[in-house]
Amino acid sequence: MVYYTQLKELERVRIYEGHKQGLSQRQIAESIGRDKSTVSRELRRNSDRIGYLYPRDAQKKTDERKARHGSKIERNMDLKNYVIDKLKIGWSPEVIAGRWKKERPDEGICAEVIYQFIYKPKYKKLELWKLLDKRKKKRGLVRKNRSKQTIQYRVSIDKRPEEINARQEFGHFEGDLFFNRGSQSANVLTTVERVSRLVSLVKQDSKQSDTTIKSLKKSIGSYATSCTFDNGKEFAEHYTLGIPTYFCDAYSPWQKGSVENAIKLIR
C-alpha cells in the first residue's frame, strides 16, 4: 500500500519550474512521481491572484498552515512517546510508522511525519537525529532526476567569477520571467543589478527566446557586463547577448536570489 506524504520544497521547485514552462498538471505530476490531484491541490492552495508562489513562499505558507494545528505526533501524546521509545531501541521511522499503522489501523502515520518531528527546531535539545542510522544533524535535499541539458553554450554558476559573487562591481545582472495568473505566454521580464539592486521590468506577450533576448538587449544591453539566469528555454539564445552569461543549477532558483526577491516584492 502506498501512503501519501507531504510535498517537499524541492518538489515545489519542480512544480514551479514546470508550471512556468507551461507543462500540464499531468506532465508535472509525472515528472515528480506524484498523482495529478496532488499537483492540482498544491497549485490551488499555494497561489495568489498573480499565480503560483515561489517555492520558498509556498513552503512557508504550507508550514504556517501546519503550525496552526501542530503535527500529528504533537497532538497525540501516546504516539509521541511511542515514536521516541522506538527510536531509542534502534527502530527507523519507516519501521515505526509501519508498526504503528498495524497496531492502530485508524491512526496511520507516515515516516515523513516522524522525520519532520525529529528535525523540528523545538525538539532540538532531544537530539533525536542521533538515534537515526545516518545520524545527520540536518536534513539534506536529495536532487535526482535532473533534466538533460538543452541550453547551448551554457556556463554553470559555479564558474561565475568571485568578483560577481561578492557584488564588487556594477553591471552584473540576474534575470527571470514571471507570469500573470491564467497565462503562460504574457509575462514580465525582470532584471536586477546585483550591486545597486536596480530593477528593470519589461512586459512581454511571448516567452519565446528571441523575444526575451531582444527585450534584454533593449533594457540592460548598454550597461550589462554579465547576466545570470535559470534554465528556462526563454534564455536559450543567451549567447547572442554578447556578454558572459551564467546559469543556476537545476531546480535551484534561490541561486539568483536578487531577482527572486524582487519578483516577490513586485507580486
C-alpha contacts under 8 A as a table, 3 or more apart, distances in Angstrom:
res1	aa1	res2	aa2	distance
3	Y	110	C	6.87
4	Y	110	C	7.70
5	T	110	C	6.89
5	T	112	E	6.55
6	Q	112	E	7.67
7	L	11	E	6.15
7	L	12	R	6.91
8	K	11	E	5.29
8	K	12	R	6.47
8	K	59	Q	7.86
9	E	12	R	4.93
9	E	13	V	6.27
9	E	55	P	6.38
9	E	56	R	6.98
9	E	59	Q	6.06
10	L	13	V	4.98
10	L	14	R	6.45
10	L	55	P	7.93
10	L	141	L	7.05
10	L	143	R	7.75
10	L	251	Y	7.24
11	E	14	R	5.06
11	E	15	I	6.19
11	E	32	I	6.61
12	R	15	I	4.92
12	R	16	Y	6.05
12	R	55	P	5.23
12	R	58	A	7.48
12	R	59	Q	7.56
13	V	16	Y	5.06
13	V	17	E	6.20
13	V	54	Y	7.70
13	V	55	P	5.13
13	V	251	Y	5.83
13	V	252	S	7.55
13	V	253	P	7.90
14	R	17	E	5.05
14	R	18	G	5.99
14	R	28	I	7.76
14	R	32	I	7.39
14	R	251	Y	6.17
15	I	18	G	5.12
15	I	19	H	5.91
15	I	28	I	6.17
15	I	39	V	7.44
16	Y	19	H	5.13
16	Y	20	K	6.04
16	Y	52	Y	7.03
16	Y	53	L	7.75
16	Y	54	Y	6.88
16	Y	55	P	6.61
17	E	20	K	5.06
17	E	21	Q	6.22
17	E	251	Y	7.38
18	G	21	Q	5.07
18	G	22	G	6.40
18	G	23	L	5.39
18	G	28	I	5.83
19	H	22	G	5.18
19	H	23	L	5.66
19	H	24	S	7.40
19	H	25	Q	7.83
19	H	28	I	7.50
20	K	23	L	7.59
20	K	178	F	7.86
20	K	179	F	7.51
20	K	184	Q	6.87
21	Q	184	Q	7.46
21	Q	232	G	7.23
22	G	184	Q	5.70
23	L	27	Q	5.96
23	L	28	I	6.33
24	S	27	Q	5.16
24	S	28	I	6.28
25	Q	28	I	5.11
25	Q	29	A	6.04
25	Q	36	K	6.05
25	Q	39	V	6.27
25	Q	40	S	6.62
26	R	29	A	5.03
26	R	30	E	6.20
26	R	35	D	7.83
26	R	36	K	5.23
27	Q	30	E	5.17
27	Q	31	S	6.26
28	I	31	S	5.12
28	I	32	I	6.61
28	I	36	K	7.89
28	I	39	V	7.36
29	A	32	I	5.49
29	A	33	G	5.94
29	A	34	R	4.83
29	A	35	D	5.65
29	A	36	K	5.18
29	A	38	T	7.64
29	A	39	V	6.09
30	E	33	G	5.00
30	E	34	R	6.16
30	E	35	D	7.44
30	E	36	K	7.85
31	S	34	R	7.82
34	R	38	T	6.59
34	R	39	V	7.47
35	D	38	T	5.41
35	D	39	V	6.98
36	K	39	V	5.29
36	K	40	S	6.19
37	S	40	S	4.92
37	S	41	R	5.98
38	T	41	R	5.21
38	T	42	E	6.15
39	V	42	E	5.05
39	V	43	L	6.18
40	S	43	L	5.29
40	S	44	R	6.18
41	R	44	R	5.07
41	R	45	R	6.02
42	E	45	R	5.30
42	E	46	N	5.86
43	L	46	N	5.52
43	L	47	S	5.88
43	L	52	Y	6.05
44	R	47	S	5.99
46	N	52	Y	6.19
46	N	53	L	6.20
46	N	58	A	5.44
46	N	61	K	7.09
46	N	62	T	7.72
47	S	50	I	7.45
47	S	51	G	5.18
47	S	52	Y	4.12
47	S	53	L	5.39
47	S	58	A	7.85
48	D	51	G	5.36
48	D	52	Y	6.46
48	D	53	L	6.85
49	R	181	R	6.55
50	I	179	F	7.29
50	I	180	N	5.15
50	I	181	R	4.60
50	I	267	R	6.89
51	G	179	F	7.08
51	G	180	N	6.21
51	G	181	R	4.34
51	G	182	G	7.42
52	Y	58	A	8.00
52	Y	181	R	7.80
53	L	56	R	8.00
53	L	57	D	5.93
53	L	58	A	5.53
54	Y	57	D	5.28
54	Y	58	A	6.12
54	Y	264	K	7.69
55	P	58	A	5.00
55	P	59	Q	6.02
56	R	59	Q	5.05
56	R	60	K	6.08
57	D	60	K	4.97
57	D	61	K	6.07
58	A	61	K	5.11
58	A	62	T	6.21
59	Q	62	T	5.11
59	Q	63	D	6.11
60	K	63	D	5.03
60	K	64	E	6.11
61	K	64	E	5.14
61	K	65	R	6.38
62	T	65	R	5.17
62	T	66	K	6.33
63	D	66	K	5.08
63	D	67	A	6.01
64	E	67	A	5.01
64	E	68	R	6.46
65	R	68	R	5.52
65	R	69	H	7.25
66	K	69	H	5.55
66	K	70	G	5.90
66	K	71	S	6.77
67	A	70	G	4.93
67	A	71	S	7.31
70	G	74	E	6.11
70	G	75	R	6.52
71	S	74	E	5.21
71	S	75	R	6.36
71	S	113	V	7.69
71	S	117	F	7.65
72	K	75	R	5.26
72	K	76	N	6.41
72	K	109	I	7.97
72	K	113	V	7.72
73	I	76	N	5.29
73	I	77	M	7.09
73	I	79	L	5.83
73	I	80	K	5.19
73	I	113	V	7.81
73	I	114	I	7.64
73	I	117	F	7.29
74	E	77	M	6.61
74	E	80	K	6.47
76	N	79	L	5.32
76	N	80	K	6.22
77	M	80	K	4.91
77	M	81	N	6.16
78	D	81	N	5.33
78	D	82	Y	6.08
79	L	82	Y	4.90
79	L	83	V	6.09
80	K	83	V	5.28
80	K	84	I	6.34
81	N	84	I	5.23
81	N	85	D	5.97
82	Y	85	D	5.22
82	Y	86	K	6.12
83	V	86	K	5.33
83	V	87	L	6.12
83	V	93	P	8.00
83	V	96	I	6.70
83	V	114	I	7.61
84	I	87	L	5.14
84	I	88	K	6.29
84	I	128	L	7.81
85	D	88	K	5.23
85	D	89	I	6.79
86	K	89	I	5.29
86	K	90	G	6.58
86	K	91	W	5.44
86	K	96	I	6.79
87	L	90	G	5.21
87	L	91	W	5.06
87	L	92	S	6.57
87	L	93	P	7.59
87	L	96	I	8.00
87	L	128	L	7.67
87	L	131	L	5.94
87	L	132	L	7.35
88	K	91	W	7.37
88	K	131	L	6.26
90	G	131	L	6.68
90	G	132	L	7.38
91	W	95	V	6.13
91	W	96	I	6.34
92	S	95	V	5.25
92	S	96	I	6.19
92	S	132	L	6.58
92	S	133	D	7.42
93	P	96	I	4.99
93	P	97	A	6.00
93	P	111	A	4.99
93	P	112	E	7.76
93	P	114	I	5.99
93	P	115	Y	6.85
94	E	97	A	5.25
94	E	98	G	6.18
94	E	110	C	7.40
94	E	111	A	4.91
95	V	98	G	5.10
95	V	99	R	6.08
96	I	99	R	5.28
96	I	100	W	6.02
96	I	111	A	7.55
97	A	100	W	5.22
97	A	101	K	6.11
97	A	108	G	7.47
97	A	109	I	5.65
97	A	110	C	5.42
97	A	111	A	5.49
97	A	114	I	7.87
98	G	101	K	5.21
98	G	102	K	6.30
98	G	110	C	7.77
99	R	102	K	5.04
99	R	103	E	6.16
100	W	103	E	5.13
100	W	104	R	5.82
100	W	105	P	7.74
100	W	107	E	7.87
100	W	108	G	6.87
100	W	109	I	7.40
101	K	104	R	5.13
101	K	105	P	4.93
101	K	106	D	7.56
101	K	107	E	6.59
101	K	108	G	4.72
101	K	109	I	6.64
102	K	105	P	5.61
104	R	107	E	5.49
104	R	108	G	6.86
105	P	108	G	5.89
109	I	113	V	7.00
110	C	113	V	5.70
110	C	114	I	7.05
111	A	114	I	5.15
111	A	115	Y	6.36
112	E	115	Y	5.01
112	E	116	Q	6.19
113	V	116	Q	5.09
113	V	117	F	6.20
114	I	117	F	4.99
114	I	118	I	6.19
115	Y	118	I	5.06
115	Y	119	Y	6.31
116	Q	119	Y	5.32
116	Q	120	K	5.93
117	F	120	K	5.21
117	F	123	Y	7.66
118	I	123	Y	6.94
118	I	124	K	7.90
118	I	127	E	7.88
118	I	128	L	5.61
118	I	129	W	6.16
119	Y	123	Y	7.15
119	Y	124	K	6.90
119	Y	128	L	7.74
119	Y	129	W	6.97
119	Y	138	K	7.26
119	Y	139	R	7.51
120	K	123	Y	5.64
120	K	124	K	6.67
121	P	124	K	5.07
122	K	125	K	7.63
123	Y	126	L	5.53
123	Y	127	E	7.31
123	Y	128	L	7.95
124	K	127	E	5.49
124	K	128	L	7.61
127	E	130	K	5.83
127	E	131	L	7.84
128	L	131	L	5.45
128	L	132	L	7.40
129	W	132	L	5.42
129	W	135	R	5.54
129	W	136	K	6.32
129	W	137	K	6.10
130	K	133	D	7.95
130	K	135	R	4.72
130	K	136	K	7.21
130	K	137	K	7.50
131	L	135	R	6.56
132	L	135	R	5.05
132	L	136	K	7.76
136	K	139	R	6.71
143	R	146	R	7.31
146	R	250	A	6.69
147	S	250	A	7.58
150	T	233	K	8.00
151	I	154	R	5.71
151	I	231	N	7.43
151	I	233	K	7.12
151	I	236	A	5.30
152	Q	236	A	6.81
152	Q	237	E	7.94
153	Y	239	Y	7.10
154	R	245	T	7.77
154	R	246	Y	6.94
154	R	247	F	6.74
155	V	159	K	6.97
155	V	245	T	6.82
155	V	246	Y	5.08
155	V	247	F	6.05
156	S	159	K	5.68
156	S	160	R	7.28
156	S	246	Y	5.54
156	S	247	F	5.04
156	S	248	C	6.35
156	S	249	D	6.98
157	I	160	R	5.10
157	I	228	T	7.57
157	I	246	Y	5.12
157	I	247	F	5.18
157	I	248	C	5.35
157	I	249	D	7.14
159	K	246	Y	7.84
160	R	164	I	6.88
160	R	165	N	7.17
160	R	246	Y	6.63
161	P	164	I	5.59
161	P	165	N	6.65
162	E	165	N	4.89
162	E	166	A	5.96
163	E	166	A	5.11
163	E	167	R	6.19
163	E	168	Q	5.46
163	E	169	E	7.12
164	I	167	R	5.16
164	I	168	Q	6.44
164	I	169	E	7.10
164	I	172	H	6.70
165	N	168	Q	7.95
167	R	170	F	7.64
167	R	194	R	6.12
167	R	195	V	5.37
168	Q	195	V	7.14
169	E	172	H	7.54
169	E	195	V	6.74
170	F	193	E	7.29
170	F	194	R	7.33
170	F	195	V	5.75
170	F	196	S	7.22
171	G	193	E	6.40
171	G	194	R	7.66
171	G	195	V	7.89
171	G	223	Y	6.07
171	G	224	A	4.67
171	G	225	T	5.09
171	G	226	S	6.76
172	H	193	E	5.70
172	H	194	R	5.89
172	H	195	V	7.72
172	H	224	A	6.00
172	H	225	T	5.62
172	H	226	S	4.79
172	H	227	C	5.72
173	F	191	T	6.36
173	F	192	V	5.37
173	F	193	E	4.33
173	F	194	R	5.72
173	F	224	A	6.78
173	F	225	T	7.92
173	F	226	S	6.13
173	F	227	C	4.50
173	F	228	T	6.29
174	E	191	T	5.48
174	E	192	V	5.35
174	E	193	E	6.59
174	E	194	R	7.18
174	E	227	C	5.25
174	E	228	T	4.60
174	E	229	F	6.08
174	E	256	K	6.30
174	E	258	S	7.03
174	E	259	V	5.85
175	G	189	L	7.28
175	G	190	T	5.66
175	G	191	T	4.33
175	G	192	V	6.62
175	G	227	C	6.87
175	G	228	T	6.24
175	G	229	F	5.41
175	G	259	V	6.30
176	D	189	L	6.01
176	D	190	T	5.46
176	D	191	T	6.61
176	D	229	F	6.42
176	D	230	D	7.19
176	D	259	V	6.91
176	D	260	E	7.90
177	L	187	N	6.28
177	L	188	V	5.53
177	L	189	L	4.59
177	L	190	T	5.90
178	F	187	N	5.55
178	F	188	V	5.49
178	F	189	L	6.85
178	F	190	T	7.66
178	F	263	I	7.40
179	F	183	S	6.57
179	F	184	Q	6.34
179	F	185	S	7.44
179	F	186	A	6.35
179	F	187	N	4.43
179	F	188	V	6.51
180	N	183	S	5.62
180	N	184	Q	7.51
180	N	186	A	6.78
180	N	187	N	6.29
183	S	186	A	6.09
184	Q	187	N	7.51
185	S	205	D	6.00
185	S	206	S	4.85
185	S	207	K	5.72
186	A	203	K	7.58
186	A	204	Q	5.65
186	A	205	D	4.21
186	A	206	S	5.52
186	A	207	K	7.19
187	N	203	K	6.01
187	N	204	Q	5.25
187	N	205	D	6.37
187	N	206	S	7.01
187	N	207	K	7.06
188	V	201	L	6.32
188	V	202	V	5.45
188	V	203	K	4.48
188	V	204	Q	5.82
189	L	200	S	7.95
189	L	201	L	5.69
189	L	202	V	5.01
189	L	203	K	6.30
189	L	204	Q	6.96
189	L	212	T	7.35
189	L	215	S	7.77
190	T	199	V	7.05
190	T	200	S	5.74
190	T	201	L	4.84
190	T	202	V	6.67
190	T	259	V	7.05
190	T	263	I	7.36
191	T	199	V	5.68
191	T	200	S	5.22
191	T	201	L	6.78
191	T	259	V	6.31
192	V	197	R	5.56
192	V	198	L	5.45
192	V	199	V	4.60
192	V	200	S	6.57
192	V	258	S	6.52
192	V	259	V	5.46
192	V	262	A	7.54
193	E	196	S	5.89
193	E	197	R	4.88
193	E	198	L	5.10
193	E	199	V	6.70
194	R	197	R	5.42
194	R	198	L	7.76
194	R	258	S	6.74
197	R	258	S	7.49
199	V	262	A	7.69
200	S	219	S	6.84
200	S	220	I	7.93
202	V	215	S	6.95
202	V	219	S	7.59
204	Q	207	K	7.17
204	Q	211	T	7.82
204	Q	212	T	7.79
206	S	211	T	6.76
206	S	212	T	7.90
207	K	211	T	6.75
207	K	212	T	6.33
207	K	234	E	5.75
208	Q	211	T	5.41
208	Q	212	T	6.27
208	Q	233	K	7.82
208	Q	234	E	5.42
209	S	212	T	5.04
209	S	213	I	6.03
209	S	233	K	6.64
209	S	234	E	4.07
209	S	235	F	5.52
209	S	236	A	5.98
209	S	237	E	6.03
210	D	213	I	5.27
210	D	214	K	6.17
210	D	234	E	7.78
210	D	237	E	6.79
211	T	214	K	5.26
211	T	215	S	6.30
212	T	215	S	5.12
212	T	216	L	6.24
212	T	234	E	6.34
212	T	235	F	7.08
213	I	216	L	4.94
213	I	217	K	6.21
213	I	235	F	7.04
213	I	237	E	6.85
213	I	238	H	6.76
213	I	240	T	7.78
213	I	241	L	7.06
214	K	217	K	5.15
214	K	218	K	6.37
215	S	218	K	5.19
215	S	219	S	6.07
216	L	219	S	5.15
216	L	220	I	5.80
216	L	221	G	6.32
217	K	220	I	5.78
217	K	221	G	4.08
217	K	222	S	7.47
217	K	241	L	6.77
218	K	221	G	5.75
218	K	222	S	7.80
219	S	222	S	7.94
220	I	223	Y	5.85
220	I	224	A	5.55
221	G	224	A	5.60
221	G	241	L	7.56
224	A	227	C	7.28
224	A	243	I	7.60
225	T	243	I	5.80
225	T	244	P	7.01
226	S	243	I	5.45
226	S	244	P	4.89
226	S	245	T	5.59
226	S	246	Y	7.91
227	C	243	I	7.65
227	C	244	P	6.79
227	C	245	T	4.99
227	C	246	Y	6.43
228	T	245	T	5.68
228	T	246	Y	4.65
228	T	247	F	5.63
228	T	248	C	7.37
228	T	256	K	7.04
229	F	232	G	7.92
229	F	235	F	7.28
229	F	245	T	7.61
229	F	246	Y	6.33
229	F	247	F	4.98
229	F	248	C	6.38
229	F	256	K	7.31
230	D	247	F	5.38
230	D	248	C	5.11
230	D	249	D	7.58
230	D	250	A	7.72
230	D	252	S	7.91
230	D	253	P	6.38
230	D	256	K	7.86
231	N	235	F	7.32
231	N	247	F	6.38
231	N	248	C	6.84
231	N	249	D	7.85
231	N	250	A	6.82
232	G	235	F	5.99
232	G	236	A	7.38
233	K	236	A	4.97
234	E	237	E	7.70
235	F	238	H	5.32
236	A	239	Y	7.94
237	E	240	T	5.91
237	E	241	L	7.91
238	H	241	L	5.70
238	H	245	T	6.92
239	Y	242	G	6.25
239	Y	243	I	7.45
239	Y	244	P	7.90
239	Y	245	T	7.42
248	C	252	S	6.24
248	C	253	P	6.72
248	C	255	Q	6.06
248	C	256	K	7.24
249	D	252	S	5.44
249	D	253	P	7.90
249	D	255	Q	7.84
252	S	255	Q	5.95
253	P	256	K	5.91
253	P	257	G	7.20
253	P	260	E	7.40
254	W	257	G	4.83
254	W	260	E	6.96
256	K	259	V	6.17
256	K	260	E	6.46
257	G	260	E	4.87
257	G	261	N	5.93
258	S	261	N	5.39
258	S	262	A	6.23
259	V	262	A	4.89
259	V	263	I	6.13
260	E	263	I	5.32
260	E	264	K	6.32
261	N	264	K	4.96
261	N	265	L	6.38
262	A	265	L	5.20
262	A	266	I	6.21
263	I	266	I	4.92
263	I	267	R	6.03
264	K	267	R	5.28
